[in-house]
Amino acid sequence: MIYADNLATLNGLRHAFFDRDGGVSEGAFASLNCGYSSGDDPTRVAENRARALRRLDLAPEGLCTARQVHGAEVLVARRAEPARPRMAADALVTDRAGLTLGVLSADCAPVLLADPAARVIGAAHAGWRGARSGVIEAAVRAMVELGARPERITAAVGPCIGKSSYEVGPELYEGFVAEDPRSAALFEPVAGSDRLQLDLKGYALLRLARSGVEDWIALADDTFADEERYFSARRTRLSGGGRFGLLLSAIALA
């Protein structure tokens, strides 16, 4: 598992971006697959989630996740939901100790947030659709409603697909730039093609800045390029596969 340096310095907080190592799943899901929607054996997914939380010295029964739909809905977590989630949302926030917020990803950007002074935390699942829909800003607004202040929030963008691995079509560029001209700097043309490379991490950071967050970092890891450590939806599909695991990113008030 990986820690973000800026979050690791905060008192009263535990967090991690987990890789695929240390679980019980097999085959395409080997080994720490934490996604019930992946098609893996649910009992193995449950054990993987429990193992991940125990590595953070957190109670497995305190985990709260949502049914992610690549949107901008935020769930204010009041109770744990360690089993297969029923509520649809792509971000969670809470001010309650004893709850661990978790988001799942396999190329999309996991974003963990914390205001230690207000003791408010958040977690967002930000693929390009969710990020452009405003899921990061929505998470920050929900944290503010619980007492946080944007300028006090510390945020980290975890392992996701890297710019050099992420080719997209020109229509995506046009849509992004129409919404925010500053997005143009996040695209790089692919030589001899109308395709472009998109910096998803940079886009997540742009949306964090738009929300008023000042303390943020992005981890360098590329989920597409590192098959040994990370699941990747795009890598799996490009290689002709159909099933892939999901990585857990988690944050909790100690």
C-alpha positions as CSV (number, residue, x, y, z in Angstrom):
1,M,0.0,0.0,0.0
2,I,1.0,3.6,-0.7
3,Y,0.8,6.7,1.5
4,A,0.6,10.3,0.3
5,D,3.2,12.4,2.1
6,N,0.9,15.3,2.8
7,L,-1.8,13.2,4.3
8,A,0.7,11.1,6.3
9,T,1.8,14.1,8.3
10,L,-1.7,14.9,9.6
11,N,-2.6,13.8,13.1
12,G,-5.6,11.7,13.8
13,L,-5.8,10.3,10.3
14,R,-5.2,7.0,8.6
15,H,-5.2,6.5,4.9
16,A,-3.8,4.3,2.1
17,F,-3.9,3.7,-1.6
18,F,-3.8,-0.1,-1.9
19,D,-2.2,-2.0,-4.8
20,R,-3.2,-5.5,-5.9
21,D,-0.8,-7.3,-3.5
22,G,-1.8,-9.2,-0.4
23,G,-5.2,-10.7,-1.1
24,V,-6.8,-14.0,-1.7
25,S,-8.4,-13.6,-5.2
26,E,-7.0,-15.6,-8.2
27,G,-6.7,-15.3,-11.9
28,A,-7.6,-11.9,-13.4
29,F,-8.5,-10.7,-9.9
30,A,-5.2,-11.7,-8.2
31,S,-4.9,-10.8,-5.5
32,L,-6.3,-7.9,-3.5
33,N,-9.4,-7.3,-5.6
34,C,-11.8,-5.2,-3.4
35,G,-14.6,-4.6,-5.9
36,Y,-17.9,-6.6,-5.6
37,S,-18.9,-5.4,-9.1
38,S,-15.8,-7.0,-10.7
39,G,-17.4,-10.5,-11.0
40,D,-15.0,-12.0,-8.5
41,D,-16.2,-14.4,-5.7
42,P,-17.9,-12.1,-3.1
43,T,-16.4,-14.0,-0.2
44,R,-12.9,-13.4,-1.5
45,V,-13.7,-9.7,-2.1
46,A,-15.0,-9.5,1.5
47,E,-11.8,-11.1,2.8
48,N,-9.6,-8.8,0.7
49,R,-11.4,-5.7,2.1
50,A,-11.0,-7.0,5.6
51,R,-7.3,-7.6,5.0
52,A,-6.8,-4.1,3.7
53,L,-8.4,-2.5,6.7
54,R,-6.5,-4.6,9.1
55,R,-3.3,-3.4,7.5
56,L,-4.3,0.1,8.6
57,D,-5.3,-1.1,12.1
58,L,-8.9,-0.4,11.3
59,A,-12.0,-2.5,11.9
60,P,-13.2,-4.2,8.7
61,E,-16.8,-3.7,9.8
62,G,-16.3,0.1,9.7
63,L,-15.8,0.3,5.9
64,C,-18.3,2.4,3.9
65,T,-18.3,2.3,0.1
66,A,-20.8,3.3,-2.5
67,R,-22.1,1.9,-5.9
68,Q,-20.0,4.0,-8.2
69,V,-21.6,5.2,-11.4
70,H,-19.1,7.8,-12.8
71,G,-21.2,10.7,-11.7
72,A,-21.0,13.6,-9.2
73,E,-23.3,12.4,-6.4
74,V,-21.9,12.6,-2.8
75,L,-23.0,10.4,0.1
76,V,-22.6,11.7,3.6
77,A,-21.6,8.6,5.5
78,R,-23.3,8.1,8.9
79,R,-22.9,4.3,9.2
80,A,-20.8,1.6,7.8
81,E,-21.8,-0.5,4.8
82,P,-19.0,-3.2,4.5
83,A,-21.1,-5.5,2.3
84,R,-22.0,-4.9,-1.3
85,P,-23.1,-1.2,-1.4
86,R,-26.6,-0.3,-2.5
87,M,-26.4,3.5,-2.6
88,A,-25.1,5.1,-5.8
89,A,-22.5,7.8,-5.4
90,D,-18.9,8.6,-6.5
91,A,-17.8,10.4,-3.4
92,L,-18.3,10.0,0.3
93,V,-17.7,12.4,3.2
94,T,-18.0,12.0,7.0
95,D,-17.1,13.6,10.3
96,R,-17.5,10.4,12.3
97,A,-14.7,8.5,13.8
98,G,-15.1,4.7,13.4
99,L,-16.0,4.9,9.7
100,T,-13.5,4.2,6.9
101,L,-14.4,5.8,3.6
102,G,-13.4,3.7,0.6
103,V,-13.5,4.3,-3.2
104,L,-12.6,1.7,-5.9
105,S,-10.7,2.3,-9.1
106,A,-8.9,0.6,-12.0
107,D,-7.5,3.6,-13.9
108,C,-9.8,6.3,-12.6
109,A,-8.3,8.7,-10.1
110,P,-9.0,8.1,-6.4
111,V,-8.9,11.3,-4.4
112,L,-8.6,11.4,-0.6
113,L,-9.3,14.6,1.3
114,A,-9.0,15.7,5.0
115,D,-9.5,18.8,7.1
116,P,-7.9,17.7,10.3
117,A,-9.0,20.8,12.2
118,A,-12.7,20.2,11.5
119,R,-12.1,16.4,11.6
120,V,-13.9,16.0,8.3
121,I,-12.7,13.6,5.6
122,G,-13.7,12.7,2.0
123,A,-13.0,10.2,-0.7
124,A,-13.9,10.6,-4.4
125,H,-13.8,8.4,-7.5
126,A,-12.8,10.6,-10.4
127,G,-12.7,9.3,-13.9
128,W,-12.9,11.9,-16.6
129,R,-16.7,11.8,-16.7
130,G,-17.1,12.2,-12.9
131,A,-14.3,14.8,-12.7
132,R,-15.9,16.8,-15.5
133,S,-19.3,16.5,-13.9
134,G,-17.8,18.1,-10.8
135,V,-17.5,15.2,-8.3
136,I,-14.4,16.6,-6.7
137,E,-16.0,20.0,-6.1
138,A,-19.1,18.3,-4.9
139,A,-17.1,16.4,-2.3
140,V,-15.4,19.6,-1.1
141,R,-18.8,21.3,-0.8
142,A,-20.2,18.4,1.2
143,M,-17.1,18.6,3.5
144,V,-17.7,22.3,4.0
145,E,-21.3,21.6,5.0
146,L,-19.8,19.4,7.8
147,G,-17.6,22.2,9.0
148,A,-14.5,22.0,6.8
149,R,-12.9,24.9,5.0
150,P,-11.4,24.5,1.5
151,E,-8.2,26.3,2.3
152,R,-7.6,23.8,5.2
153,I,-8.2,20.7,3.2
154,T,-5.3,18.5,2.3
155,A,-5.9,16.3,-0.8
156,A,-4.0,13.5,-2.6
157,V,-4.7,12.0,-6.0
158,G,-3.8,8.3,-5.9
159,P,-2.5,5.9,-8.6
160,C,-4.5,6.2,-11.8
161,I,-3.8,6.0,-15.5
162,G,-0.8,8.1,-16.6
163,K,-0.8,10.7,-19.4
164,S,1.5,8.6,-21.6
165,S,-0.9,5.7,-21.3
166,Y,-4.1,7.5,-21.9
167,E,-5.1,8.2,-25.5
168,V,-8.4,9.9,-26.2
169,G,-10.3,11.3,-29.2
170,P,-10.5,14.9,-30.3
171,E,-14.1,15.1,-29.2
172,L,-13.0,14.8,-25.6
173,Y,-10.6,17.6,-26.0
174,E,-13.3,19.8,-27.4
175,G,-15.7,19.1,-24.6
176,F,-13.1,19.7,-21.9
177,V,-11.9,23.0,-23.4
178,A,-15.4,24.2,-23.9
179,E,-16.1,23.7,-20.2
180,D,-12.7,25.2,-19.1
181,P,-10.1,26.6,-21.5
182,R,-7.4,25.8,-19.0
183,S,-7.9,22.1,-19.7
184,A,-6.2,22.5,-23.1
185,A,-2.8,22.3,-21.3
186,L,-3.6,18.8,-20.1
187,F,-3.8,17.3,-23.6
188,E,-0.8,16.4,-25.8
189,P,-1.2,15.5,-29.5
190,V,-0.1,12.0,-30.6
191,A,2.2,12.3,-33.6
192,G,0.7,11.1,-36.9
193,S,-2.8,10.9,-35.4
194,D,-5.8,12.9,-34.4
195,R,-5.6,11.3,-31.0
196,L,-4.4,13.0,-27.8
197,Q,-2.9,12.0,-24.5
198,L,-4.9,13.2,-21.4
199,D,-3.3,14.0,-18.1
200,L,-6.1,12.7,-15.8
201,K,-4.1,13.5,-12.7
202,G,-3.5,17.0,-13.8
203,Y,-7.2,17.4,-14.4
204,A,-8.1,16.2,-10.9
205,L,-5.6,18.7,-9.5
206,L,-7.2,21.5,-11.6
207,R,-10.6,20.6,-10.2
208,L,-9.2,20.6,-6.7
209,A,-7.8,24.1,-7.3
210,R,-11.1,25.2,-8.6
211,S,-12.8,24.1,-5.4
212,G,-10.4,26.2,-3.3
213,V,-8.1,23.4,-2.1
214,E,-4.5,24.6,-1.9
215,D,-2.6,21.6,-0.4
216,W,-2.6,18.8,-2.9
217,I,-0.3,16.3,-4.5
218,A,-0.6,13.6,-7.1
219,L,1.2,10.3,-6.8
220,A,3.3,9.3,-9.9
221,D,2.1,5.7,-10.3
222,D,0.5,4.7,-13.6
223,T,-2.0,1.9,-13.2
224,F,-2.0,1.1,-16.9
225,A,1.8,0.7,-17.2
226,D,2.4,-1.3,-14.0
227,E,0.6,-4.6,-14.4
228,E,2.4,-6.2,-11.5
229,R,1.1,-3.7,-8.9
230,Y,-2.2,-2.4,-10.3
231,F,-5.4,-3.4,-12.0
232,S,-6.3,-1.5,-15.1
233,A,-9.6,-1.5,-17.0
234,R,-8.0,-0.1,-20.2
235,R,-5.1,-2.5,-20.2
236,T,-7.4,-5.5,-19.7
237,R,-9.7,-4.4,-22.5
238,L,-6.9,-3.6,-25.0
239,S,-5.5,-7.1,-24.4
240,G,-8.8,-8.7,-25.1
241,G,-9.8,-9.5,-21.5
242,G,-13.2,-8.9,-20.0
243,R,-12.7,-9.0,-16.2
244,F,-10.4,-7.0,-13.9
245,G,-10.0,-6.3,-10.3
246,L,-10.6,-3.0,-8.4
247,L,-8.2,-1.2,-6.2
248,L,-9.2,0.2,-2.8
249,S,-8.3,3.7,-1.5
250,A,-9.3,4.4,2.0
251,I,-9.3,7.1,4.6
252,A,-10.5,7.3,8.2
253,L,-10.4,9.4,11.3
254,A,-8.4,7.6,13.9
